[in-house]
């Protein structure tokens, strides 16, 4: 089990992820990433667009929690964590200093959140339930 990060209030499930551009594999950046089951899309800090030479892939109409819609560009990026191979994704940008891992990324994993113990488990194979 991985402990929640106490850098958030309340503590939250966070992973360290590695990011590179699709065209350029250098530089490579490692950042904390908040696992957000309420987010449709994965988002990266806006400063990575120039730092990693990310290319806009397509526009996407987005709706925020208040119901406002706006068009934003999605950018191509390679994102990986730990020993897992990097996956090409289309991500949005955010003003936050960390990555948000949305359901578009989480859909490939099994996630177990243990709120009382503030730990989580992330796996690419099914998790066994305690009998």
C-alpha positions in Angstrom: 0.0 0.0 0.0 1.1 3.5 -0.8 0.6 6.3 1.8 -1.5 9.3 1.0 0.5 12.5 0.5 0.2 14.9 3.5 1.1 17.8 1.1 -2.6 18.0 0.5 -5.3 18.9 3.0 -6.9 16.5 3.5 -4.2 14.0 2.6 -4.7 12.5 -0.9 -3.5 9.6 -3.2 -0.4 10.9 -5.1 2.1 9.1 -7.4 5.4 10.3 -8.9 5.1 10.3 -12.7 7.5 10.8 -15.5 6.6 13.0 -18.5 8.2 13.6 -21.9 6.9 15.0 -25.1 5.7 12.8 -28.0 8.3 14.0 -30.5 11.2 14.8 -28.1 12.1 12.2 -25.5 14.3 14.7 -23.6 14.0 16.4 -21.3 12.2 14.1 -18.9 10.4 15.5 -15.9 9.2 13.8 -12.7 6.3 15.4 -10.9 3.8 14.4 -8.2 0.4 13.4 -9.6 -2.9 13.5 -7.8 -5.2 10.6 -8.6 -8.5 12.3 -9.3 -11.5 10.0 -10.1 -13.7 13.0 -10.7 -11.6 14.4 -13.5 -12.4 13.3 -17.1 -9.0 14.3 -18.4 -5.4 14.1 -17.2 -3.9 17.6 -16.8 -0.3 18.8 -16.6 1.2 22.1 -15.4 1.1 24.7 -18.2 4.8 25.4 -17.9 5.5 21.9 -19.3 4.2 22.9 -22.8 7.3 24.9 -23.6 9.7 22.9 -21.3 8.9 19.6 -23.0 8.1 21.1 -26.4 4.5 19.7 -26.3 2.4 20.0 -29.4 -1.3 20.9 -29.4 -3.2 17.8 -30.8 -6.8 19.0 -30.9 -9.3 21.3 -29.3 -11.7 19.9 -26.7 -14.9 21.4 -25.3 -14.6 21.2 -21.5 -17.1 21.8 -18.8 -15.9 22.8 -15.3 -17.6 22.0 -12.0 -19.7 25.2 -12.2 -21.2 24.2 -15.5 -19.2 26.7 -17.6 -17.9 25.4 -20.9 -14.8 26.5 -22.8 -12.6 25.2 -25.6 -9.1 24.2 -24.6 -6.3 22.4 -26.6 -5.2 18.9 -25.6 -1.4 18.3 -25.9 0.4 15.1 -26.7 2.6 13.7 -23.9 4.2 10.4 -22.8 3.3 9.6 -19.1 4.6 6.7 -17.0 5.2 5.8 -13.4 7.5 3.4 -11.5 8.3 0.4 -13.8 5.3 0.9 -16.0 6.0 1.8 -19.7 5.2 5.3 -20.6 1.8 5.8 -22.4 1.0 8.3 -25.0 -1.9 10.5 -24.0 -3.7 13.7 -24.8 -3.7 16.0 -21.8 -5.0 19.4 -20.9 -3.0 22.0 -19.1 -3.6 23.5 -15.7 -2.2 26.3 -13.5 -1.5 23.8 -10.8 2.2 22.8 -10.0 1.4 19.0 -10.1 -0.2 16.5 -12.5 -3.8 15.5 -12.2 -4.4 11.9 -13.2 -7.9 11.7 -14.5 -10.2 8.8 -15.5 -8.6 8.7 -19.0 -5.4 7.4 -17.3 -7.0 5.6 -14.4 -9.1 3.4 -16.7 -6.2 1.1 -17.3 -5.6 0.4 -13.6 -7.3 -1.1 -10.6 -7.4 1.3 -7.7 -8.2 0.6 -4.1 -8.5 3.6 -1.8 -8.3 2.9 2.0 -9.5 6.2 3.4 -9.4 5.3 7.1 -5.8 4.2 6.8 -4.9 6.9 4.2 -3.3 4.4 1.9 -4.0 3.2 -1.7 -3.1 0.4 -4.0 -2.7 0.8 -7.8 -2.3 -2.2 -10.0 -2.5 -3.3 -13.7 -3.9 -6.7 -12.6 -7.1 -7.3 -10.6 -6.9 -6.8 -6.9 -7.9 -9.6 -4.6 -10.7 -8.8 -2.1 -10.1 -9.8 1.5 -12.3 -12.7 2.5 
